Amino acid sequence: MRIIGVALTFAYYLSALAFLGNYVVKALQWIKSKPLNVAASDRITPKTFTLAAFDILFFRRLLIVNDVLWIGEWVFHISFGLVVLRHLRYFLDPVPEWIWSIQTIGIIAGYVLPAAFGYIAVMKLCIEKKQYVSSYNFFLLALIFVISVTGLLMKNVYHPDIVAIKEFMMGAVTLRFISTSESPLFIFHFVMVLILFIKLPTHVFAAPLTIMAARQRDEIVKELVHEK
């Protein structure tokens, strides 16, 4: 399986370059659009930062707009984040203790993730009558759903060679070409992850900056109102 391992490693590098290139371009555009001089009133205060962090972590604005959809979205994103953190053990050697400590909760999150997707799909397609439906977002959600289901299949039914997978991933991140697991399910799973890597929209990482700016504007407006 060395040929497949080399092909997947190249695909990994290409997807990483596409991902980084996309975000570098967007970051440069964002920096270029910002004024060089920032007024003192526009600086981020500890209060603004704390409130914005709360908005980001708990999806406060979605909660205000749609509390029924909010619970599914929040659980979905938290579960996805825990699953990603759990998988860091394949990319690090030695593995930090804190990553080992979240393995159990990461496994639980792996089961919750597809269930949360089902909840979101029902809410958006049936209950909300497509009011919040975006074909692109659904593509990303469906992609994550497929990744989570194939991951569960590998854990519970079709057990690939974990040692071979670890060696392959360590080889990829250290610029070495190593044979991969012979499991077709793992290969499919890995390719789906690379597609997700490429397709992640820039607003996923720009969202904290957007929310921070929105919270900053809210605080400035409140200050102006109180001054009057």
Number of C-alpha atoms within 10 A of each C-alpha: 12 14 12 15 21 18 13 22 23 15 16 21 15 14 19 15 13 15 19 14 12 15 17 12 11 15 14 10 11 11 11 10 9 9 8 8 6 9 8 7 10 12 10 15 12 9 12 20 16 14 18 23 16 12 18 16 13 17 17 17 13 16 16 9 10 12 13 15 20 19 17 19 20 18 19 23 15 16 23 21 14 19 22 14 16 22 13 14 19 17 17 14 10 8 12 11 9 10 15 14 11 14 17 11 13 22 16 13 24 21 16 17 25 23 16 22 21 16 17 23 20 14 19 18 13 11 13 15 11 12 11 11 14 10 8 11 13 15 13 16 19 16 17 20 18 17 21 22 17 20 20 17 14 18 12 9 10 15 14 16 14 13 12 15 19 18 18 25 24 19 18 20 14 10 12 14 21 22 21 26 22 16 16 11 17 22 16 14 18 18 16 17 19 19 15 19 16 17 16 14 16 13 12 8 11 15 12 16 13 13 19 21 17 14 21 22 14 12 18 15 12 11 12 9 9 8 7 5
